């Protein structure tokens, strides 16, 4: 006679993983190998810059290749600063000022525009947003000459204002801020409005302090872009005292001579600030890019 108590089914047997643990080890090894190879390829240009910076011109242009110079030329480090034709220290300072102010101004202007498009109710907000996106389709060459004419008429040639102000607004950065603010928790802003804060107070006291990762990510990208800009500083900085570091680097190459070791050393010095900024902000850079909200 069978019992009336129903039998409980035991847990389903776990299916063995396809390939077993060995496949997982091989997959991890392949992933690490591919990552290491990619990292090595990205480091090759840096190796070539350092090697050329500590070599002589015959070693750089010679037919025989050596992994590293036999006699390291440490004196090349001070040579860019001793060149009487180019004030390299001044150009580094100009790039630092332009890159910093350009980053701060771009983040402020574009974050305010993105927050306004995402949060402030306005009948034509969508049209304004589409107009901002439309600026991304206009080639830079189309606006280059009108921008220069405007800057020249204002008397901003050979000045920080001419180097910084025309590039403060970026349609793509505004788009990223809007997408991010659309996914920002509204509950925090509603709590701020209960405390009597308006749109500006909610933005400055609630949104910005809780979005530092995203701001740091865009700050890194914007600073690198401002530091590496060449064409606009070349046209605006006509006097050598207004040259940025990229313009100063181009002056080492003339129709008559090319000083290879000087170019390599100046390049190595010019990328050190970018490496320091990236190493300092890389943690926030990865987290901020993951929070762009583009998927939404």
C-alpha positions as CSV (number, residue, x, y, z in Angstrom):
1,X,0.0,0.0,0.0
2,X,1.5,3.3,-1.0
3,X,1.6,6.3,1.2
4,X,-0.6,9.3,0.5
5,X,2.3,11.7,0.9
6,X,3.6,12.9,-2.5
7,X,7.3,12.4,-3.1
8,X,9.2,15.6,-3.6
9,X,11.4,15.7,-6.6
10,X,15.1,16.2,-5.9
11,X,17.2,18.8,-7.6
12,X,17.8,18.4,-11.2
13,X,21.2,16.9,-12.0
14,X,23.6,19.6,-13.1
15,X,24.6,19.4,-16.7
16,X,28.3,19.1,-17.2
17,X,29.9,22.1,-18.8
18,X,30.8,21.7,-22.4
19,X,34.5,21.2,-22.8
20,X,35.1,20.9,-19.0
21,X,37.5,23.0,-17.0
22,X,40.2,22.7,-19.5
23,X,38.2,24.6,-22.1
24,X,37.8,27.4,-19.5
25,X,41.5,27.6,-18.8
26,X,42.3,27.6,-22.6
27,X,39.7,30.4,-23.1
28,X,41.2,32.5,-20.3
29,X,44.7,31.9,-21.7
30,X,43.6,33.0,-25.1
31,X,42.0,36.1,-23.8
32,X,45.1,37.1,-21.8
33,X,47.3,36.4,-24.8
34,X,45.1,38.6,-27.1
35,X,45.0,41.4,-24.5
36,X,48.8,41.2,-24.0
37,X,49.4,41.3,-27.8
38,X,47.1,44.3,-28.2
39,X,48.8,46.1,-25.3
40,X,52.2,45.4,-26.9
41,X,51.1,46.8,-30.2
42,X,49.8,50.0,-28.5
43,X,53.1,50.4,-26.6
44,X,55.3,50.1,-29.7
45,X,54.9,53.8,-30.6
46,X,55.9,54.9,-27.1
47,X,59.0,52.6,-27.3
48,X,60.0,54.2,-30.6
49,X,59.6,57.7,-29.2
50,X,61.7,56.9,-26.1
51,X,64.4,55.1,-28.2
52,X,64.6,58.0,-30.6
53,X,64.7,60.6,-27.9
54,X,67.8,59.0,-26.3
55,X,69.6,58.3,-29.5
56,X,71.7,60.3,-31.9
57,X,70.5,61.2,-35.5
58,X,72.9,58.6,-37.1
59,X,71.5,55.9,-34.8
60,X,67.9,56.8,-35.7
61,X,68.5,57.0,-39.5
62,X,71.2,54.3,-39.8
63,X,70.6,51.0,-41.6
64,X,71.6,48.8,-38.6
65,X,68.8,48.5,-36.0
66,X,69.5,48.3,-32.3
67,X,66.8,47.6,-29.7
68,X,68.1,50.5,-27.6
69,X,71.1,52.9,-28.1
70,X,74.4,51.6,-26.8
71,X,75.3,55.1,-25.5
72,X,72.2,56.8,-24.0
73,X,72.1,60.5,-24.7
74,X,70.8,61.9,-21.5
75,X,71.8,65.4,-22.6
76,X,68.9,65.3,-25.2
77,X,66.5,65.9,-22.3
78,X,67.5,69.6,-21.9
79,X,68.0,70.3,-25.6
80,X,64.4,71.3,-26.4
81,X,64.5,73.9,-23.6
82,X,67.9,75.3,-24.8
83,X,66.9,75.8,-28.4
84,X,67.0,79.5,-29.1
85,X,64.6,79.3,-32.0
86,X,61.6,77.9,-30.1
87,X,60.5,78.7,-26.5
88,X,59.5,75.1,-25.7
89,X,58.8,75.8,-22.0
90,X,56.4,78.6,-23.0
91,X,54.6,76.4,-25.5
92,X,54.1,73.8,-22.7
93,X,52.6,76.4,-20.5
94,X,50.3,77.6,-23.2
95,X,49.1,74.1,-23.9
96,X,48.5,73.6,-20.2
97,X,46.5,76.8,-19.9
98,X,44.5,76.2,-23.1
99,X,43.8,72.5,-22.2
100,X,42.7,73.2,-18.6
101,X,40.5,76.2,-19.4
102,X,39.1,74.5,-22.5
103,X,38.2,71.4,-20.4
104,X,36.6,73.4,-17.6
105,X,34.6,75.6,-20.0
106,X,33.4,72.8,-22.2
107,X,32.2,70.7,-19.2
108,X,30.4,73.7,-17.7
109,X,28.7,74.9,-21.0
110,X,27.8,71.4,-22.3
111,X,26.7,70.0,-19.0
112,X,24.3,73.0,-18.5
113,X,23.0,72.6,-22.1
114,X,22.6,68.8,-21.7
115,X,20.8,69.2,-18.3
116,X,18.5,71.8,-19.7
117,X,17.6,69.6,-22.7
118,X,17.0,66.6,-20.4
119,X,15.2,68.1,-17.5
120,X,13.7,71.6,-18.1
121,X,10.3,71.3,-19.8
122,X,10.2,73.4,-23.0
123,X,8.0,73.1,-26.0
124,X,10.9,73.3,-28.5
125,X,13.4,71.2,-26.5
126,X,13.4,68.4,-29.1
127,X,13.9,70.7,-32.0
128,X,16.8,72.4,-30.2
129,X,18.3,68.9,-29.5
130,X,18.0,68.0,-33.2
131,X,19.7,71.3,-34.1
132,X,22.6,70.4,-31.8
133,X,22.9,67.0,-33.4
134,X,22.9,68.7,-36.8
135,X,26.1,70.6,-35.9
136,X,27.8,67.2,-35.8
137,X,27.2,66.8,-39.5
138,X,28.8,70.1,-40.5
139,X,32.5,69.6,-41.4
140,X,35.0,71.6,-39.5
141,X,36.5,73.0,-42.7
142,X,33.2,74.8,-43.4
143,X,33.2,76.8,-40.2
144,X,37.0,77.3,-40.0
145,X,37.2,80.5,-42.1
146,X,34.1,82.2,-40.6
147,X,35.4,81.4,-37.1
148,X,38.8,82.9,-37.9
149,X,37.2,86.0,-39.4
150,X,35.1,86.5,-36.3
151,X,38.0,85.9,-33.9
152,X,40.2,88.3,-35.9
153,X,37.5,91.0,-35.9
154,X,37.3,90.7,-32.1
155,X,41.1,91.2,-31.8
156,X,41.6,87.7,-30.3
157,X,44.5,86.6,-32.5
158,X,47.6,85.6,-30.4
159,X,45.5,85.4,-27.2
160,X,44.1,82.8,-24.9
161,X,40.6,84.0,-25.7
162,X,41.0,83.2,-29.4
163,X,42.5,79.8,-28.6
164,X,39.8,78.7,-26.1
165,X,36.5,80.4,-26.5
166,X,35.5,79.3,-30.1
167,X,35.8,75.7,-29.1
168,X,34.0,75.7,-25.8
169,X,30.8,74.2,-27.1
170,X,30.8,70.6,-28.5
171,X,27.6,69.1,-29.9
172,X,28.8,65.6,-29.1
173,X,29.7,66.4,-25.5
174,X,26.3,68.0,-25.1
175,X,24.6,64.9,-26.5
176,X,26.5,62.7,-24.0
177,X,25.5,64.9,-21.1
178,X,21.8,64.8,-22.2
179,X,21.8,61.0,-22.5
180,X,23.4,60.7,-19.1
181,X,21.0,63.1,-17.4
182,X,18.0,61.3,-18.9
183,X,19.1,58.3,-16.8
184,X,19.9,60.2,-13.7
185,X,17.5,59.3,-10.8
186,X,14.7,61.9,-10.7
187,X,14.0,61.1,-7.0
188,X,17.2,63.0,-6.0
189,X,16.1,66.1,-7.9
190,X,12.6,65.9,-6.5
191,X,13.9,65.8,-3.0
192,X,16.1,68.8,-3.8
193,X,13.0,70.7,-5.0
194,X,11.1,69.8,-1.8
195,X,14.0,71.6,0.0
196,X,13.4,74.7,-2.1
197,X,16.0,74.3,-4.8
198,X,15.4,75.3,-8.4
199,X,16.9,73.8,-11.5
200,X,20.2,75.5,-10.9
201,X,20.4,74.5,-7.3
202,X,19.4,70.9,-8.1
203,X,22.1,70.8,-10.9
204,X,24.9,72.3,-8.8
205,X,24.2,70.7,-5.4
206,X,22.7,67.3,-6.3
207,X,23.4,66.3,-9.9
208,X,27.1,67.4,-10.2
209,X,28.3,65.9,-6.9
210,X,26.7,62.6,-7.9
211,X,28.1,62.6,-11.4
212,X,31.8,63.1,-10.8
213,X,32.7,59.8,-12.5
214,X,31.1,60.9,-15.7
215,X,32.5,64.4,-15.5
216,X,36.0,63.0,-14.9
217,X,35.7,60.7,-18.0
218,X,34.7,63.6,-20.3
219,X,37.3,65.8,-18.7
220,X,40.0,63.3,-19.6
221,X,38.8,63.1,-23.2
222,X,38.4,66.8,-23.6
223,X,41.8,67.7,-22.1
224,X,43.6,65.2,-24.4
225,X,41.7,66.7,-27.4
226,X,42.5,70.3,-26.4
227,X,46.2,69.4,-25.8
228,X,46.6,67.7,-29.1
229,X,44.8,70.3,-31.2
230,X,47.0,71.7,-33.9
231,X,45.3,73.4,-36.9
232,X,43.4,76.1,-34.9
233,X,46.3,77.0,-32.6
234,X,48.5,77.2,-35.7
235,X,46.3,79.8,-37.3
236,X,45.4,81.8,-34.2
237,X,48.9,81.7,-32.5
238,X,50.8,83.6,-35.2
239,X,53.3,84.9,-32.7
240,X,55.8,82.4,-31.3
241,X,54.8,83.5,-27.7
242,X,51.3,82.1,-28.4
243,X,52.4,78.8,-29.8
244,X,51.1,75.6,-28.2
245,X,53.3,72.5,-27.8
246,X,52.0,70.9,-31.0
247,X,52.8,74.0,-33.1
248,X,56.3,74.1,-31.4
249,X,56.9,70.5,-32.4
250,X,56.1,71.3,-36.1
251,X,58.7,74.1,-36.1
252,X,61.5,71.5,-35.7
253,X,60.8,70.2,-39.2
254,X,61.8,72.6,-42.0
255,X,62.5,72.3,-45.7
256,X,66.3,72.3,-45.0
257,X,66.8,70.2,-41.9
258,X,65.0,67.7,-39.7
259,X,66.5,67.2,-36.2
260,X,65.2,63.8,-35.4
261,X,66.4,63.3,-31.9
262,X,65.1,66.7,-30.9
263,X,61.7,66.0,-32.3
264,X,61.5,62.6,-30.5
265,X,62.6,64.2,-27.2
266,X,60.2,67.1,-27.5
267,X,57.4,64.6,-28.3
268,X,58.3,62.5,-25.3
269,X,58.2,65.5,-23.0
270,X,54.9,66.7,-24.5
271,X,53.0,63.4,-23.9
272,X,54.1,63.2,-20.2
273,X,51.2,65.4,-19.0
274,X,48.7,63.3,-21.0
275,X,50.1,60.1,-19.5
276,X,49.8,61.6,-16.0
277,X,46.3,62.8,-16.5
278,X,45.2,59.4,-17.9
279,X,46.8,57.5,-15.1
280,X,45.2,59.7,-12.5
281,X,41.7,59.6,-14.0
282,X,41.7,56.1,-15.6
283,X,39.5,54.7,-12.8
284,X,36.8,57.3,-13.3
285,X,37.3,57.2,-17.1
286,X,36.1,53.5,-17.3
287,X,33.2,54.1,-14.9
288,X,32.1,57.3,-16.6
289,X,32.1,55.8,-20.1
290,X,29.9,52.9,-18.7
291,X,27.4,55.5,-17.5
292,X,27.0,57.5,-20.7
293,X,23.5,56.2,-21.1
294,X,23.7,55.9,-24.8
295,X,21.8,52.7,-24.7
296,X,18.8,54.4,-23.3
